[in-house]
Amino acid sequence: QVQLAESGGGSVQSGGSLTLSCAAPGYTYSSYCMGWFRQAPGKEREGVALIYTGAGTTFYGRSQQGRFTISQDKAKNTVYLQINNLKPDDTAIYYCAAHTLSTFCSGLDPKGNWYWGQGTQVTVSS
């Protein structure tokens, strides 16, 4: 069982920035897909940003281009999501996820055998 430990959520004002962290201690795969999904109230879970840890290839949701940056620290098995110029529409629970198959990265589809974190709330006020 893979455990994902998220941190960094909180309440910010519109225009602010946040960095979310997700650690996967003990994840023994050398290369895997890891990153972030989010779910706003009353909406479906959507892919935000994923990274294929082997090559460092990144994938972003269509609405996340430009303000979102995913990065990794391979030595720490940790992935980061920096969000700049936060907007009220970014308010959601952000879930860290990991998958052993790299093909799941490009689709940013929450369906499938993902490992999930418990989620961290991000609230953006106008």
C-alpha positions in Angstrom: 0.0 0.0 0.0 1.4 3.3 -1.1 0.8 6.3 1.3 0.9 9.8 0.0 1.4 12.7 2.4 0.1 16.1 1.3 0.7 19.5 2.8 0.5 23.1 1.9 -3.2 23.9 1.4 -4.9 26.8 3.1 -6.9 30.0 2.6 -5.5 32.7 0.4 -6.8 35.9 -1.2 -7.2 36.1 -5.0 -3.9 36.8 -6.7 -1.9 35.0 -4.0 0.3 31.9 -4.4 0.5 28.5 -2.8 2.8 25.5 -3.0 1.4 22.1 -2.3 3.7 19.2 -1.5 3.2 15.5 -1.8 5.6 12.9 -0.4 5.6 9.2 -1.3 8.0 7.7 1.3 8.9 4.2 0.5 7.6 4.2 -3.0 10.0 1.8 -4.6 9.2 2.2 -8.3 12.0 4.0 -10.1 9.6 5.8 -12.5 5.9 6.5 -12.1 3.3 9.1 -12.7 2.5 11.4 -9.8 0.8 14.7 -9.4 -2.4 16.5 -8.6 -6.2 16.3 -9.2 -8.7 18.7 -7.7 -12.4 18.5 -6.9 -14.6 21.6 -6.4 -18.0 21.3 -4.7 -20.5 19.8 -7.0 -18.0 19.1 -9.7 -16.1 16.1 -11.0 -12.6 15.5 -10.1 -10.2 16.9 -12.7 -6.6 16.5 -13.6 -4.5 19.5 -12.7 -0.8 18.5 -13.3 1.1 15.3 -13.4 4.8 14.4 -13.8 6.4 11.3 -15.1 9.2 11.0 -12.5 11.5 9.0 -14.7 12.0 11.6 -17.5 10.5 14.6 -15.6 7.9 15.0 -18.3 5.0 17.2 -17.2 1.4 17.3 -18.2 -1.1 20.0 -17.4 -4.9 20.2 -17.6 -6.1 22.6 -20.3 -7.3 25.2 -17.8 -4.0 25.0 -15.8 -1.5 26.2 -18.3 0.5 29.1 -17.2 -0.3 29.5 -13.5 0.5 26.0 -12.3 3.9 24.5 -12.1 4.6 20.9 -11.1 8.1 19.8 -10.1 9.8 17.0 -8.2 12.6 16.2 -5.8 13.4 12.6 -6.8 15.7 12.1 -3.8 12.8 12.8 -1.5 10.1 11.1 -3.6 8.2 14.4 -3.4 6.2 16.3 -5.9 5.3 20.0 -5.7 2.6 22.1 -7.2 3.1 25.8 -7.3 0.0 27.8 -8.1 0.4 31.5 -8.9 -2.3 34.2 -9.3 -4.9 32.2 -7.5 -8.5 32.7 -8.5 -11.7 31.9 -6.6 -12.4 29.2 -9.2 -9.3 27.4 -7.9 -11.1 26.7 -4.7 -11.2 22.9 -4.3 -9.8 19.9 -2.5 -6.5 19.1 -4.1 -5.6 15.4 -4.2 -2.2 13.9 -4.7 -2.2 10.8 -6.8 0.3 8.3 -8.0 0.2 5.5 -10.6 2.8 2.9 -11.6 2.0 3.3 -15.3 3.4 6.3 -17.2 0.6 6.1 -19.7 -1.8 7.4 -17.1 0.1 10.7 -17.0 -0.9 12.0 -20.4 -4.6 11.4 -19.9 -5.0 13.3 -16.6 -7.9 11.0 -16.0 -8.8 10.2 -12.4 -10.3 6.9 -13.4 -8.0 3.9 -12.9 -5.9 2.3 -10.2 -4.5 5.5 -8.7 -3.1 5.7 -5.2 -4.7 8.7 -3.6 -3.7 11.1 -0.8 -6.3 12.3 1.7 -6.7 15.7 0.0 -5.8 19.2 1.1 -8.3 22.1 1.0 -7.4 25.2 -1.0 -9.8 28.2 -0.6 -9.4 31.4 -2.5 -11.3 34.4 -1.5 -12.0 37.4 -3.8 
